[in-house]
Amino acid sequence: MKKVELILSIDTASATEIIILLKSGDKILSRKKFLAPKKQAEKLLPAIEKLIIKNYFSLKDLSGIEVVTQGGTFTSLRIGVITANALSFALGIPVLAINKEGNPVKGDMRSAGGITIAAPHYDAEPNIGKKKE
């Protein structure tokens, strides 16, 4: 029996919502979109776990991860990218940087210590540490 290609797709580009998908090839098996303003870090991993279990899979069934790396705020993008990279590393599966349309973004992939990771592409400088006027 051939193993099904199972891809987790993560989109935290919006500062207020999270979108996660389970895909097999071009077919979307399951989709979860929910509001998480200023709580993306707390809600992303539990939501991924629930989506995978709800569809009778486990993390070990994943064959790859894709993550939106452009078009969002500094913090929101970083949460999705860090989560995708950490899961990719822990599970020994590839990660792929994508845009909001789901197309690969080669410029947002980096190699570090023999490991390929997705890197966020910020539209603006972060506000962290900036003096308020």
Secondary structure as the mmCIF struct_conf table of DSSP 4:
data_model
#
loop_
_struct_conf.conf_type_id
_struct_conf.id
_struct_conf.beg_label_comp_id
_struct_conf.beg_label_asym_id
_struct_conf.beg_label_seq_id
_struct_conf.end_label_comp_id
_struct_conf.end_label_asym_id
_struct_conf.end_label_seq_id
HELX_LH_PP_P HELX_LH_PP_P1 LYS A 2 GLU A 5
STRN STRN1 ILE A 7 ASP A 11
BEND BEND1 SER A 14 THR A 16
STRN STRN2 GLU A 17 SER A 24
TURN_TY1_P TURN_TY1_P1 GLY A 25 ASP A 26
STRN STRN3 LYS A 27 LEU A 35
TURN_TY1_P TURN_TY1_P2 PRO A 37 LYS A 38
HELX_RH_AL_P HELX_RH_AL_P1 GLN A 40 LYS A 54
TURN_TY1_P TURN_TY1_P3 ASN A 55 TYR A 56
HELX_RH_3T_P HELX_RH_3T_P1 LEU A 59 ASP A 61
STRN STRN4 GLY A 64 VAL A 68
STRN STRN5 GLN A 70 GLN A 70
BEND BEND2 GLY A 71 GLY A 72
HELX_RH_AL_P HELX_RH_AL_P2 PHE A 74 LEU A 91
TURN_TY1_P TURN_TY1_P4 GLY A 92 GLY A 92
STRN STRN6 VAL A 95 ILE A 98
TURN_TY1_P TURN_TY1_P5 LYS A 100 GLU A 101
BEND BEND3 GLY A 102 GLY A 102
STRN STRN7 PRO A 104 PRO A 104
HELX_RH_3T_P HELX_RH_3T_P2 LYS A 106 ASP A 108
STRN STRN8 MET A 109 ALA A 112
TURN_TY1_P TURN_TY1_P6 GLY A 113 GLY A 114
STRN STRN9 ILE A 115 ALA A 118
STRN STRN10 HIS A 121 HIS A 121
BEND BEND4 ASP A 123 ALA A 124
TURN_TY1_P TURN_TY1_P7 ILE A 128 GLY A 129
HELX_LH_PP_P HELX_LH_PP_P2 LYS A 130 LYS A 132
#
